[in-house]
Amino acid sequence: MTEVLAANSGSDIAAWMRSSGLEIVLLIVGAMLFGRFAAFVRDRVTTKIDSGFQTSDALVRTEAAKHRHALAQVVTWVVLTIVYVLVGMEVLRRLGFSVTGLVAPAAVLGAALGFGAQRIVQDILAGFFLITERQYGFGDVVQISVTGSSEPAEGTVEDVTLRITTLRNSDGEVITVPNGQIVKVTNLSKDWARAAIDVPVSAQADITKINEILHEVCQKAYQDPRLEPLLLDEPSVMGVEDLSLDEMNIRMVARTLPGKQFEVGRDLRVRVAAALRKEGISETT
């Protein structure tokens, strides 16, 4: 009798493996292959978007391109999430669980976890509006004020999903920010940027002469074949920005390509220091 039961049990398991078991394996393998395929398509799309910027810096891209890049990442994430959930439900059904019978327990569990899931829902909703409103996209240089943090997260946007935003700062560190905790975003590379250079000089210095020197620096910088492609127009001298008994600050500004304000600012500071030193005028420290 025991041998008969064992034989029947073995035949049942073999039959299940040939039917539901095989289907479960195929579903899991299919989900994995679909995930690889979706990642491949996403990479092809983003590579095609970036192909127009091979001769320039990755930060210098149109707002539409940055939005499409972020949108491709978000759409892939959403599609994969839906597919994995559906596959999980099918696997449970083939394991003998009644999906409809799980509705009531799921409702109770959902109510219990509702308070804990509020932050996740908040992150997803915030991410949805970040993408649709085009607040920033892949390659943007941003400063993000985060709830509970005294210092903003600053860096280049490397990834955007409905739940998180991933940045890489100048030190190469990767910063992950939940979208629901973002309070304020300062986009430093949207459409165009501005480099501001404050030149501190003695309060007794000849302002007219210094302005002439700085105007000459602006003209030469705009005529420089290396620097001119980064500038949208000729830099200008705004005049005295700050004044005290010992020194005054004279401000220069330059409109640049997105993300290039730091490079332009460093170059202009070197030019200003050299020009003032050549005329025998020293900057105050």
Summary of the structure (lengths in Angstrom):
residues: 285
radius of gyration: 29.7
end to end distance: 98.7
largest distance: 112.1
contacts: 811
relative contact order: 0.09
helix: 55%
strand: 21%
